[in-house]
Amino acid sequence: MTPFGERVRSLRDARGVTLKQMATDLSISSAYLSALEHGKRGQPSPQLVRQICAYFGIIWDDAEELERLAALSHPRVTVDTAGLSSKATELANRLSEHIGELDEERIEAILAILDAVPPKTTTRRRVWVRRR
């Protein structure tokens, strides 16, 4: 499941909306909506995210948070470490190899480390993340 899918499911559950009903109301297939929730499809389009926000009456900060979750919800990513240190390349590769073996506690610990990294500025080197 992706962060976006988890949030959409919790919104549906909180409002008592079935997956089939929501899909019908948004004019998308229930199979597609289910695949989005379970991380079997790529990132949702910005238009679909806006539709979901409108559907649930989500505005302002909550809408921005749903957009942020959508941006973090592509289930397959490629990290380009060209030009970075060998340790950065090792980190990317080892994370790729072992992510399926990490329990939630360790994932939370890694996320906490990343959350402590200062936001990018225009003077920092960009690291591109390509999506397949």
C-alpha positions as CSV (number, residue, x, y, z in Angstrom):
1,M,0.0,0.0,0.0
2,T,1.2,3.5,-0.7
3,P,0.9,6.6,1.6
4,F,-1.7,8.0,-0.8
5,G,-3.6,4.8,-1.0
6,E,-3.6,4.4,2.8
7,R,-5.0,8.0,3.2
8,V,-7.7,7.5,0.6
9,R,-8.8,4.3,2.2
10,S,-9.0,5.9,5.6
11,L,-11.0,8.8,4.1
12,R,-13.4,6.3,2.6
13,D,-13.7,4.3,5.8
14,A,-14.3,7.4,7.9
15,R,-17.1,8.5,5.7
16,G,-18.6,5.0,5.1
17,V,-18.0,5.1,1.3
18,T,-17.3,1.9,-0.5
19,L,-14.6,1.6,-3.0
20,K,-17.1,0.8,-5.7
21,Q,-19.3,3.8,-4.8
22,M,-16.3,6.2,-4.8
23,A,-15.1,4.9,-8.2
24,T,-18.5,5.3,-9.7
25,D,-18.8,8.8,-8.3
26,L,-15.4,9.8,-9.8
27,S,-16.1,8.0,-13.1
28,I,-13.1,5.7,-12.8
29,S,-13.1,1.9,-12.5
30,S,-13.2,0.3,-9.1
31,A,-10.3,-1.9,-10.3
32,Y,-8.2,1.2,-10.9
33,L,-9.1,2.8,-7.6
34,S,-8.3,-0.5,-5.8
35,A,-4.9,-0.7,-7.6
36,L,-4.1,2.9,-6.6
37,E,-4.9,2.1,-2.9
38,H,-2.8,-1.0,-2.9
39,G,0.2,0.5,-4.7
40,K,-0.2,-1.6,-7.9
41,R,-0.6,1.5,-10.1
42,G,1.7,4.5,-10.4
43,Q,1.2,7.9,-9.0
44,P,-2.3,9.3,-9.4
45,S,-2.6,12.3,-11.8
46,P,-2.9,15.7,-10.3
47,Q,-6.4,15.9,-11.8
48,L,-7.5,12.8,-9.9
49,V,-6.0,14.1,-6.7
50,R,-8.0,17.3,-7.1
51,Q,-11.1,15.2,-7.8
52,I,-10.6,13.2,-4.6
53,C,-10.1,16.4,-2.6
54,A,-13.3,17.8,-4.0
55,Y,-15.1,14.5,-3.4
56,F,-14.2,14.5,0.3
57,G,-14.4,18.3,0.7
58,I,-10.7,18.5,1.5
59,I,-9.2,22.0,1.3
60,W,-6.1,24.0,2.2
61,D,-3.4,22.2,4.2
62,D,-5.2,18.8,4.0
63,A,-5.4,19.1,0.2
64,E,-1.7,20.0,0.1
65,E,-0.9,17.0,2.3
66,L,-2.9,14.6,0.0
67,E,-0.9,16.1,-3.0
68,R,2.3,15.5,-1.1
69,L,1.3,11.9,-0.3
70,A,0.5,11.3,-4.0
71,A,3.9,12.6,-5.0
72,L,5.5,10.1,-2.6
73,S,3.4,7.2,-3.7
74,H,5.0,5.9,-6.9
75,P,5.6,2.2,-6.1
76,R,8.7,1.9,-8.3
77,V,11.4,4.5,-8.3
78,T,14.9,4.8,-9.7
79,V,17.5,6.8,-7.7
80,D,20.2,8.5,-9.8
81,T,23.4,8.7,-7.8
82,A,25.7,9.7,-10.6
83,G,28.1,12.4,-9.4
84,L,27.5,11.5,-5.7
85,S,29.8,9.7,-3.4
86,S,30.4,6.0,-3.4
87,K,28.7,5.9,0.0
88,A,25.5,7.5,-1.5
89,T,25.5,4.9,-4.2
90,E,26.0,2.1,-1.7
91,L,23.1,3.5,0.4
92,A,20.7,3.5,-2.6
93,N,21.6,0.0,-3.6
94,R,21.5,-1.5,-0.1
95,L,18.1,0.2,0.6
96,S,16.9,-1.3,-2.7
97,E,18.1,-4.8,-1.7
98,H,16.7,-4.7,1.8
99,I,13.6,-2.6,1.9
100,G,11.4,-5.6,1.9
101,E,13.1,-7.0,5.0
102,L,12.7,-3.9,7.1
103,D,10.1,-3.8,9.9
104,E,7.9,-0.7,10.5
105,E,10.1,0.3,13.4
106,R,13.3,0.5,11.3
107,I,11.4,2.2,8.5
108,E,10.2,4.8,10.9
109,A,13.8,5.3,12.2
110,I,15.1,5.8,8.7
111,L,12.3,8.2,7.9
112,A,13.1,10.2,11.0
113,I,16.7,10.5,9.9
114,L,15.5,11.8,6.5
115,D,13.0,14.2,8.1
116,A,16.0,15.8,10.0
117,V,17.7,16.6,6.7
118,P,17.4,20.4,5.9
119,P,15.2,21.1,2.9
120,K,16.9,21.5,-0.5
121,T,17.9,25.0,-1.5
122,T,18.7,26.3,-4.9
123,T,22.4,26.1,-4.2
124,R,22.4,22.4,-3.4
125,R,23.0,19.7,-6.0
126,R,19.9,18.2,-7.3
127,V,19.3,14.5,-7.1
128,W,16.8,13.3,-9.7
129,V,14.4,10.5,-9.0
130,R,13.1,8.9,-12.2
131,R,9.9,7.0,-12.2
132,R,9.4,3.9,-14.4
